[in-house]
Every structure is written in structure tokens, then in C-alpha cells.
């Protein structure tokens, strides 16, 4: 188990992802896995603000949509280069996230969640009603795919798969650098107790805004990748339904864990795919499975594995302590 939770497990997952196209039965499965990787990036951003900092952002899908529409509109309506538009998708989403965070993060707990739910609804209404900018309910059509980088071309579905995989690995590596740094420990301290963190001299507002902006930047980049993969956008991308989907991914995989969004997104995506034959009734099967998972694995799959590993390490340490105590007692008796 320790191997799976460490660098060995991460390397194994990467190798499996690289080899996946060789065993995929058709191109649709490769495309589906690419979309899953994009949602991993978005869910990792949600995990930063919710899992590590303890702030439930119900507008996260709205920031994914902002990034997607930024890329779509800049490339289709204004002729921007894909990669420049992709860079701006994260920056625009982060800038709007900064403005929203300055206002919303003055609230706490469910008040913050309700406020962000309203923000998500406002984003959805703007995308649907502001036809002069967003094309309204007609959506954005004809979005170009990722442009070539030097000799590397991304015209084929396979090339786009490896591009998305590389960007997902980069996003997870950056997330790892953040959460294992002093900044990450600061976020965790805020999640555990805002009062104690403030007593220790942590600037709550500044750090919560920083976490919120970083999460919205990741959401924006995920949205830009989504736009370049799907090639079509409509306002429903900002629906709170997609936010709840990402919350589900994080809960299944494990909130506050680095690889929880990866495991949760892939499991839910593929289980949902194979329940498609049930159509509108698939949630009758999928819903109870989620309830059972939350009951028996409240910390998610990765969180449960980490807990078991910590318990095993504690038991081994206790056994070693008792062994040392018994050896010392025997030495005294013999003396």
C-alpha cells in the first residue's frame, strides 16, 4: 500500500495512462479518457479550495466555463492563436476569481457556499443572455483544436490525448509543489481551524483569496482545454450540475488528497459510461453506490488508504516501543 501511495504508485499510473491508447478498443474511449483528464485538472482546482482550504465553492463550473468561453470567443471571433487564448483562459478566470474571492471570502461556511452558488447562477445567466458577446443559447461553434508547437502537431485524437495527459501531469506536479510547501500547510491550518490559524499569525483573508485564485486559474485552463477538445460550447457548461459532478469526483477519490481527484474522476467517468444503457435510470444504480461509498469510505478511496497506512505505521511504532520496553525490563531482571 505504501508503494501505491508514493512515487511508485504515481509512476505506475503514468505508465498505464501512456499505454492506454494501445489497449483502447476504439477512438471514442481515447476521447473519453482525454475529457476525463481535463476534468481531473478542474477537480484538482476545486480540491485545493475545498479539500485543502475548507471553502466549498459551488461556482467552480462557472469558472471552467469562463476559461472555455475565453478561448472559444478569442479564437473564433477575434482570430487569436490557440495557445495565446489558452494562456488568457486561465488568466481571465483567475482575475474574475480574484474579484469574486475578495467579496465572497468575507463570508464563512454555508454562507460562502450559498454566495458562490449565486455567482455560478449569474455566470450561467450572462453566458445565456449576453448574445452579443457569448452567442447566447446558440453557443460557440467551430473552435479550433490545439495548434502545433514547432514540429509537434496535435491534429489527431491520439496526439491530443497525450497533450492533455502531459498538461494534467504538469498540473498535478504543480499542485504537489503547492500542497507540500509552507503555503499548503497554511491552507490546511485554515481548513482545520480558522481561529487557531489566525492566532498563529496567519493572514486568513490573503491566504484564502490566494487559494481561491489558484483554484479558478486551474479551472480556467481546464475550460480552455475542454473548448479545444469538444470544439463547441453552450451555457450549460457553467451549470451547477457540473460543479456537483466535480464534488462527487473529489469525494469518491478523497478530498484533501493529491490523487483523489484522479481516482475519483476516472472511476465515476467510466462507471457512468458503462451505465449509459440505463439512460435516465442510471442514477438509481449509481446513487446508492455513492451512498455506500460515503458510508464505508467517508474520506474517499485515497483518504481511506492513507488512514490505513497511518494506522499500520502507528501499530508498528507501538509494537517497537513495547519491544524496547520489554527488552529493557529483561535486562534489569538479569542484572
N, C-alpha and C positions, 0 to 999 in steps of 0.2 A: 504493500500500500504506500509506503514511503517513497518508493520508486515512482509510482504513478503520480504522486502529488508534487514531485520535484522536477528538476530539469529533464530527467529521463522520460517522464510522462509527457512533458511538453514536446520533446523531440520526437517521441513516438507518434503523437497526434499530428505533428507536422509532416512526418514521413507518410502517414496514412492519407493525409489531405493531398499530398503531392501525387500519390499513386491512385487516388480515387478515380480520375478520368479513365485510367486503364481498365478498371473493372465496372465502370458505369455502363448500364445496359443501353442507354440512348442519350442523345444530346440534351433532352429535356431534364434529365437528372443532373447533368453538369450545370445547366442553367439554374435549376432549383437550388443546388448547393451554393452557387455564386450568390444568389439572393439571400440565402441563409447566412453566409459570411458577412454580407452587408448589414444584416440585422444584428449580427454579433457586435459589430462596431457601434451601432446605435445603442444597443443594450448595455455595452460596456460603459458608454457615457452616462446612461441612466443609473447604472450600478455605482458610479463614482459619487453622484449627488445623493442617491437614496441608500445604497448599501454601505458606503463608507462614511458619508457625512450625515445621514439620517434625515434628509429632507425629501419628502415624497413629491416629485414633480409630475403632475398629471398633464402638462403641456408638452411633454417630450416629443410626441409625434408631430406637434406643430413646428418644432424647431427642425425636425427631419424634413418636413415639407418646405420650410423656408430655404434650407440648403438645396433641396431638389429644384424648387422654382427659381432660385437664383441662377443655378446652372442652366436650367431649361430656357428661361427667358433671355439670358445673356447670349446663349449660343444661337437660339432660333430667331429672336427678334433683332438682336444687335450684332450678330456675326462674330462674337468673341471666340477666341481659341478655347478648346475644351479645357485644357489644363489651367489656363488663367481663370476661367469661370469656375473650375473646381476649387481652386485656391480661394476665390472670393466666396464660394458657397459656405465654407467653414467660417470665414471672417465675418460675413454678414450675419450668419446665425449667432455667432459669438457676440457680436455687437448688440444685436437685439436682446440676446440673453443677458448682457450686462445691464441694459436699461430695465428689463423686467426684474432682474435679480435685485437691483437697488431698491425697487419698490416692494417686491413680494417677500424678500427675506427678512423684512422687519416683522413679519408675522411668524408664528410658530405652529408646529404640529398640524392639526387638521385645518386650521385657518389658512396656512400656507398651501396645503393641498387643494382646498376649495378655490383659492385665488388663482392658482395655476390652471385649474380646470376651466375657469372662466377665460383665462388667457388663451388656452387652447381653442375654446369655442370662438373667441374673437378672431384668431388666426384663420380658422376654418371659414368664418363668415367673410373675411376680407378676400380670401382666395376665391370664394364662390361669387361674390357680388362685385368685386372690382374688375369688371370685364376689360376695361381699358388697359390694365396692366397685366392681369393674370389670365386673360381669356375666359374667365368665369367658368361656368359648368362645361364649356366645350373643351377645356383643358389645353395643354401644350402638346402639340403633335410634331413629330419629326425631329426629335432631339438627337444630335449626333452621338456616336459612341466615342470612347476614349481615343484621342489622336495618337499618332505614332510618336515615340521618343527615340530619335536617332534611327538606328536600324531596326528597332523593336516596333512591330506593328500589332495592333490589338483588334483587328477586324474579325477574326474568328471567335466563336464562342469559347474555344479552349484557351486561347490567348487571354481573353477577358477573365476567364476563371482564374488563371494563375496571377493575373494582375490584382484581382480582388483579394486573392489569398495573400499575396505579398503585402498589400496595404492593411489587411486585417492583422497579420503578424506584426507589422510595424506599430499599429495602434495598440495592440496588446503589450508589446515591449515598452512603449511609452507609458502605458497605464501601470505596468510593473514598476517602472522607474519612479512614478509619482507615488504610488501607494506604499512603497518600501522606503521612501525618503522621510525626512523630518516633516515635510508637508503632509504626506499621507498619514503619519501618526497624529498630526494635528487634526486632520479631518476625523479620524477615528475617535480622538478625545472629545470632539464636539458631538459626535454621534452618541457616545456613551453618557455624557453629562455636560450640558452646556454651562451649568452653574460652576461645576468643578473646573472646566476648561477656562472659563473666564477668571476664576480665582487664581489659576496658574499663570495668568497674564496673556492668554491667547485672545487676539482680536477676533471676536466671533463674526462680526459683520464682514470684515475684509476676507476672512478665510471662507466663509460660506458663499460669498459672491464669487471668489476665485473658483471654488468647486463647481458652482453653477455655470460659470462661463466656460470652463473646460468641458463640462458635460455637453453644453449646447454646441460648442465647436465640433466635438466628435459627432454629434447628431447631424450637424450641417454637412460634414464631409460624407457621412453615410448617405444622406439625402442626395448629394451630388453624384455619388456612385450609383445610387438607385436610379436616378434620372438617366444616367448614361447607359444603364443596363436595360431598363424597361423601354426607354425611348418615348414614353408617353406619361403625362401627369394629369391628375384631376384633384379637386379639393379634398376628396375623401382620404387622401394620404395623411392629412392632418387630423383625422378623426381620433377621438379618444379611444376608440376600439383598438387602434394600433398601439397606443400607449399601454393599454391593459395587456395587449399581447406581449409587449416587451417586459412588463412587470411579471407576467407569467413565466417568460423565459428565465428571468433573473431568480424568481422564487424556486423554480424547478432545479436550476443549476446550483443556486446558492447565493443569496445576497451577501455582499461584502467579501466575496472571494474572487480571485483574479480570473479563474477559468470557469466560474459558474455561468456567466453569460454564454460561453462557448457551448458547454454541455447542454444547458437548458434550451438554447435556440435550436441546436441540431436535433435534439430529441423531440421537441414539440413540433418542429417543422416536418420531420419525417413521419411521426405518428399521425399528424393531421393529414399529410399527403396520402397515407395508406388507409385513412378513414374517409376519404373523399367519396367512396362508393355509397356511404350512408347519406351523403348530401346534407340536407337540413337537420338530420337526426344525429350527426356525428358527435355533437356536443353532449348528447345524452350518454354516450360512451366515454367521451374524453373528460367531461366534467367530473364524474365520480373518480376517475383515475387521478385527477389533480387533487381532489379532496383527500384521497387515501395517501397520496404523496406528502401533502402538507401535514397530515396527522402523524405519519410514521417517520417522515424526514422533514421536520419543521425548519431545519437550517438548510434544506436543499441537499442535493446529492454531494456536491463538493464540500459543503459545510459539515455534513454527516461524516464524510471520510476524514476530514481534518479533526473532528471531535474524537472519532475512534482512535486516530493516531495519537492525539494528545493524551487520551486516557491510557493507552498502552504504554506510552513513554512514562506517564506518572506511576503506573503499576510497576514497571521495571525499576524506576528510581526508588520506589518504596521497598521493593524486594532487595535491591542492592543495599539500602540503608539498614534493613533488618539483618541482612547477612553480615554486614560490617559490625553491627551491634552484637550479634551472636558470637562472632569471632573474637571480639574484644572481651566478651564475658567468659568465653572458654579460656582465653589467655590468662585472665585474672584467676580463674579457678585452678588452672595448672600451676600458676605461680604460688 
